[in-house]
Amino acid sequence: MAEAAAVEARGWGWRHAGRRPWALDGLDLVIEAGERVLLLGPSGSGKSTLLAALAGVLAEDQGESRGALLVDGRPPRATPGRAGLVLQDPQSQVILPRVGDDAAFGAENLGVPADEVRSRVVAALAAVGLDIPLDATSTRLSGGRQQRLALAGVLAMRPGLVLLDEPTANLDPAGVTEVRDAVVSSVAATGATLLVVEHRVAVWADAVDRVVVLGADGAVVADGAPAAVLAAQGRSLAEQGVWVPGRSPAIRRAPLAASGPVLATSGLLVGRDRRPVLAVPDLELPSGRLTALTGPNGLGKTTLALTLGGLLPPVAGSVVPAPWLAGGLRGGPSEWRSRDLLGRVSVVFQSPQHQFLAGTVRDELAVGPRALRRPPRAVAARVDELLERLDLVRLADANPFTLSGGQQRRLSVGSALAVPPRLLLLDEPTFGQDARTWAALVELLLEGVDDGAAVVAATHDPELVALADGRVALEHERAVLA
Amino acid sequence: MTPIGERINPLTAIGVALLVDLVLLASVDVVTAAVAVAVELLLAPLAGLRLARFARRALPLLTGAAVAGATISLYGRTSGAVHLRWWLVVVSDGSLALALATALRILAIGLPAALLLAGMDATRLADALGSRLHLPARFVLAGLAAVRLVEVFGEDWRTIALARRARGVGDANRIRRLPGQVFALLVVALRRAGLLATAMEARGLGAAERRTWSRPSTFGRPDLAALAAGLLVVALAVGLGLATGSYRVVLT
């Protein structure tokens, strides 16, 4: 068993290459060996940078540092394997296509003898509760299992310091619990030091014995036992976007008069490449309503949303638009031209990056209005209005790919609203948002609802589901109206 | 039966395919190529591929052989009796013989790869390159990462196409929207590559002086059998070519 590692930062700072401000600066922090620490702070306070530096994945050519950052009294890059890092996105951490090979990858890189690699892999998979064959396909596991596999890969390296960078932000509720429990039990078994970055305090508050809060400039503003820090700092943390238990953002909704459906389905079977995935009971999507589409991952929520949005043809049955939505167009949305979808139906994908088309935020928002050949002055007015509402005025000329995750998400929703659709479908719109960006996003969606649009969100987010007017719950191979 | 490609070491598969191909690339006559194709087809059932899978893998080869044969029969060097003459097209005994030889050569050279490389697994190839050929770990693992990225390209491409339709700009014909879509794929791919590189570094990539390759990359009886089969193809093809006096080397 590896000994737990101690962490020390003395006036440490890091500036990414090509940026003027320091990502974080003047950090003074001591973490004793074996401590379990939750690291909180507003977006942009450099939490992820600190974890990356401790894991030794920040190379000298990626920026400059000052002060000292030490693991066991030595620079992190001089002690490979002492720290292991699990990141946010499950998919991008799968390195090898078979479970056993993936879990072995880290230990192999450290030059651990082959026999010991194999025994460590078995032990690590057991420690995270992954009871699947070593030759199972890692790329098709659920997000929760992929995160546990990434953790097993880290544990097989026998690190003295386990670093977790928002490991549950992209998971469904079942996945969040399974990953948290795997972390708690495996860290208890190895005694390793634990440092977690996460917006959702409730998930980790009971699993750690210390909470450290970074300020916007990266300096420590609070440090202590979880209950004490949350009592003293709960309010300011919530204002900075941390999900503090009992301090979720308050969203008010005015009840609206019911109105007719914008779209209905009849005998709908959805799937890809004519392979059926899900049979859908006949649905009506009411305008002026927020509908939540819920259910475990992998059942076809995305496929259903893409079909309702006219991007995939139904395998069987039909999607029937209300006559006022079709406005003279024939058939279902999947038979319409792309341009005809504008102002009628809009879909926001789970990954905003797949949807970006332009080189600046301003042009990105103008894509829809320009495709409809609106006059330049009207386009500019609409874009300015959206920039204001999305809080992206300062970033109007930035490249969409350089925005933060929360900003990218707001931009993708904003560009879907640029030509206001009668039906807006969104795939996991609130994944990975902190409490502040979450509130901004939800208000944007509700404005659409108040304007009379039917808004449908495929989501796991309990707070968003609680705000919805109606719900479509997917169970195995069928959908249920709730 | 599992495909031979899954039972032999990837290095054997590549080595045997290379052996057969180099010998046959050097010879241009009909007899050598015909014997090679015949022996390869006789050995094919032993490769453990289902007929449907074999047919699927062989289809591009058959198409290539047919197209090349047809072209050469029409335009190949004229000699002997002339059967048809129309503009530049001259079909003669000579062009027909050359067409047949070319089509057979394409089949003879392609079949070993179609049979042996079925079921070739990138992870096993990387293990073999790292632990047997002792290629640098970073080089081998970068190749492996590239394979992993290429696998998700198809899915990314489809998602990007759907996303463009959703944005109202999906009506242009395929050719016109190709550049934009390729660029979008490139951006997404670069980002994926960056994330994967970080994930690999976070698991100690390049940490140790000598990386462990924990999966044994072994050679066994199936490897010997594959090698013997390759030698048999080569020996019979060249032997019969020489015996019938038809054997010709490409450079003479």
Boltz contact constraints between the chains, C-beta under 6 A:
constraints:
  - contact:
      token1: [A, 55]
      token2: [B, 202]
      max_distance: 6.0
  - contact:
      token1: [A, 57]
      token2: [B, 198]
      max_distance: 6.0
  - contact:
      token1: [A, 57]
      token2: [B, 201]
      max_distance: 6.0
  - contact:
      token1: [A, 57]
      token2: [B, 202]
      max_distance: 6.0
  - contact:
      token1: [A, 80]
      token2: [B, 204]
      max_distance: 6.0
  - contact:
      token1: [A, 80]
      token2: [B, 207]
      max_distance: 6.0
  - contact:
      token1: [A, 81]
      token2: [B, 204]
      max_distance: 6.0
  - contact:
      token1: [A, 81]
      token2: [B, 207]
      max_distance: 6.0
  - contact:
      token1: [A, 85]
      token2: [B, 202]
      max_distance: 6.0
  - contact:
      token1: [A, 92]
      token2: [B, 195]
      max_distance: 6.0
  - contact:
      token1: [A, 92]
      token2: [B, 196]
      max_distance: 6.0
  - contact:
      token1: [A, 93]
      token2: [B, 199]
      max_distance: 6.0
  - contact:
      token1: [A, 95]
      token2: [B, 200]
      max_distance: 6.0
  - contact:
      token1: [A, 96]
      token2: [B, 123]
      max_distance: 6.0
  - contact:
      token1: [A, 101]
      token2: [B, 123]
      max_distance: 6.0
  - contact:
      token1: [A, 104]
      token2: [B, 214]
      max_distance: 6.0
  - contact:
      token1: [A, 105]
      token2: [B, 203]
      max_distance: 6.0
  - contact:
      token1: [A, 106]
      token2: [B, 203]
      max_distance: 6.0
  - contact:
      token1: [A, 106]
      token2: [B, 204]
      max_distance: 6.0
  - contact:
      token1: [A, 108]
      token2: [B, 211]
      max_distance: 6.0
  - contact:
      token1: [A, 108]
      token2: [B, 212]
      max_distance: 6.0
  - contact:
      token1: [A, 108]
      token2: [B, 214]
      max_distance: 6.0
  - contact:
      token1: [A, 109]
      token2: [B, 204]
      max_distance: 6.0
  - contact:
      token1: [A, 109]
      token2: [B, 205]
      max_distance: 6.0
  - contact:
      token1: [A, 109]
      token2: [B, 207]
      max_distance: 6.0
  - contact:
      token1: [A, 109]
      token2: [B, 211]
      max_distance: 6.0
  - contact:
      token1: [A, 110]
      token2: [B, 204]
      max_distance: 6.0
  - contact:
      token1: [A, 110]
      token2: [B, 207]
      max_distance: 6.0
  - contact:
      token1: [A, 110]
      token2: [B, 208]
      max_distance: 6.0
  - contact:
      token1: [A, 111]
      token2: [B, 208]
      max_distance: 6.0
  - contact:
      token1: [A, 111]
      token2: [B, 210]
      max_distance: 6.0
  - contact:
      token1: [A, 111]
      token2: [B, 212]
      max_distance: 6.0
  - contact:
      token1: [A, 112]
      token2: [B, 212]
      max_distance: 6.0
  - contact:
      token1: [A, 114]
      token2: [B, 212]
      max_distance: 6.0
  - contact:
      token1: [A, 114]
      token2: [B, 214]
      max_distance: 6.0
  - contact:
      token1: [A, 117]
      token2: [B, 212]
      max_distance: 6.0
  - contact:
      token1: [A, 117]
      token2: [B, 214]
      max_distance: 6.0
  - contact:
      token1: [A, 153]
      token2: [B, 203]
      max_distance: 6.0
  - contact:
      token1: [A, 157]
      token2: [B, 204]
      max_distance: 6.0
  - contact:
      token1: [A, 311]
      token2: [B, 162]
      max_distance: 6.0
  - contact:
      token1: [A, 311]
      token2: [B, 165]
      max_distance: 6.0
  - contact:
      token1: [A, 311]
      token2: [B, 166]
      max_distance: 6.0
  - contact:
      token1: [A, 337]
      token2: [B, 171]
      max_distance: 6.0
  - contact:
      token1: [A, 338]
      token2: [B, 165]
      max_distance: 6.0
  - contact:
      token1: [A, 338]
      token2: [B, 168]
      max_distance: 6.0
  - contact:
      token1: [A, 338]
      token2: [B, 170]
      max_distance: 6.0
  - contact:
      token1: [A, 338]
      token2: [B, 171]
      max_distance: 6.0
  - contact:
      token1: [A, 339]
      token2: [B, 168]
      max_distance: 6.0
  - contact:
      token1: [A, 339]
      token2: [B, 171]
      max_distance: 6.0
  - contact:
      token1: [A, 342]
      token2: [B, 168]
      max_distance: 6.0
  - contact:
      token1: [A, 347]
      token2: [B, 166]
      max_distance: 6.0
  - contact:
      token1: [A, 349]
      token2: [B, 163]
      max_distance: 6.0
  - contact:
      token1: [A, 353]
      token2: [B, 188]
      max_distance: 6.0
  - contact:
      token1: [A, 354]
      token2: [B, 159]
      max_distance: 6.0
  - contact:
      token1: [A, 354]
      token2: [B, 160]
      max_distance: 6.0
  - contact:
      token1: [A, 354]
      token2: [B, 163]
      max_distance: 6.0
  - contact:
      token1: [A, 355]
      token2: [B, 163]
      max_distance: 6.0
  - contact:
      token1: [A, 367]
      token2: [B, 167]
      max_distance: 6.0
  - contact:
      token1: [A, 368]
      token2: [B, 168]
      max_distance: 6.0
  - contact:
      token1: [A, 371]
      token2: [B, 168]
      max_distance: 6.0
  - contact:
      token1: [A, 371]
      token2: [B, 169]
      max_distance: 6.0
